[in-house]
């Protein structure tokens, strides 16, 4: 190969890397949810939110992110804790109102095994 061809190939490679680098640094977002139970609605909400917050670091590692850029409340469907007992949550079991903060959206219902079960969800973005 001539020197001119080698330089051209090298230049094309550098340009491709320059284009691809910002694309890999873009934030990706996923809806994340965690479910937990409690003896009352306030304790179940607290347990579900604590479980959600504790799981964020492992979720960050799983996605290979260096940092989590944002966490915004997002409504999620109730996710039964004991799926062997209840595969879905009937509308009649829901305990209104849903609890919402900037970071968490929590839906609760009466459980079969536990008195109250809650699922907390959010849109989690990172890079």
C-alpha positions in Angstrom: 0.0 0.0 0.0 1.1 3.5 -0.7 1.6 6.0 2.0 -1.3 8.1 0.6 -3.8 5.1 0.9 -2.7 4.4 4.4 -3.2 8.0 5.5 -6.6 8.0 3.8 -7.7 4.9 5.7 -6.3 6.3 9.0 -8.2 9.6 8.4 -11.5 7.7 7.7 -11.0 5.7 10.9 -10.5 8.9 12.9 -13.6 10.5 11.5 -15.7 7.4 12.2 -14.5 7.5 15.9 -15.2 11.2 16.2 -18.8 10.5 15.0 -19.3 7.4 17.1 -17.9 8.8 20.4 -20.7 11.4 21.1 -23.4 8.8 20.2 -22.1 6.4 22.9 -22.2 9.2 25.4 -25.9 9.9 24.9 -28.2 9.1 27.8 -30.4 6.1 27.5 -33.6 5.9 29.6 -35.5 2.9 30.9 -38.6 2.4 33.1 -37.5 0.7 36.3 -39.8 -0.6 39.1 -39.5 -2.4 42.4 -42.2 -4.1 44.5 -42.3 -4.6 48.3 -44.8 -5.1 51.0 -45.8 -3.9 54.5 -48.3 -4.1 57.3 -49.9 -0.7 56.3 -49.9 1.5 53.2 -47.3 4.0 54.5 -44.9 1.2 55.5 -45.3 -0.6 52.2 -44.7 2.7 50.3 -41.6 3.3 52.3 -40.3 -0.2 51.8 -41.0 -0.1 48.0 -39.3 3.2 47.6 -36.3 2.1 49.7 -36.0 -1.0 47.6 -36.2 1.1 44.4 -33.5 3.5 45.6 -31.2 0.7 46.8 -31.6 -1.1 43.4 -30.5 2.0 41.4 -26.8 1.4 41.9 -27.0 -2.2 40.8 -29.1 -1.1 37.8 -26.4 1.4 36.9 -23.7 -1.3 37.0 -26.0 -3.7 34.9 -26.3 -1.1 32.2 -22.6 -0.2 32.3 -23.4 3.5 33.0 -20.8 5.8 34.7 -23.6 7.9 36.2 -27.4 8.1 36.5 -28.4 11.4 35.0 -32.0 11.6 36.0 -34.8 9.8 37.9 -38.4 11.0 37.1 -41.6 9.5 38.5 -43.3 7.2 35.9 -46.6 5.3 36.4 -46.0 1.6 36.3 -48.4 -1.4 36.4 -48.7 -3.2 39.7 -46.3 -6.1 39.9 -47.4 -8.9 42.3 -44.8 -9.8 44.8 -46.0 -13.5 45.2 -46.6 -14.5 41.6 -47.3 -18.1 42.5 -50.3 -16.8 44.5 -51.5 -13.9 42.3 -50.3 -13.4 38.7 -52.0 -10.0 38.2 -53.6 -7.4 40.3 -57.4 -6.8 39.8 -58.6 -3.2 39.7 -60.8 -3.8 42.7 -57.7 -4.6 44.9 -56.0 -1.2 44.2 -55.7 1.3 47.1 -56.2 4.8 45.8 -54.7 7.3 45.6 -51.3 6.5 44.1 -48.5 8.2 45.9 -46.3 10.4 43.8 -43.1 12.4 44.3 -40.7 13.9 41.8 -38.6 10.6 41.8 -41.2 8.0 42.6 -44.7 6.9 41.4 -46.1 4.3 43.8 -49.2 2.2 43.3 -50.5 0.0 46.2 -53.1 -2.8 46.5 -54.3 -5.3 49.1 -52.2 -8.4 49.0 -53.1 -12.0 49.4 -50.1 -13.0 51.6 -49.2 -9.5 52.8 -51.7 -6.9 54.0 -50.4 -4.2 51.5 -48.1 -4.5 48.5 -46.7 -1.5 46.5 -44.8 -1.1 43.2 -42.7 2.0 42.8 -41.6 3.1 39.3 -39.6 5.8 37.6 -37.9 6.6 34.3 -34.2 6.2 35.0 -31.7 7.8 32.5 -27.9 7.4 32.6 -24.8 7.2 30.5 
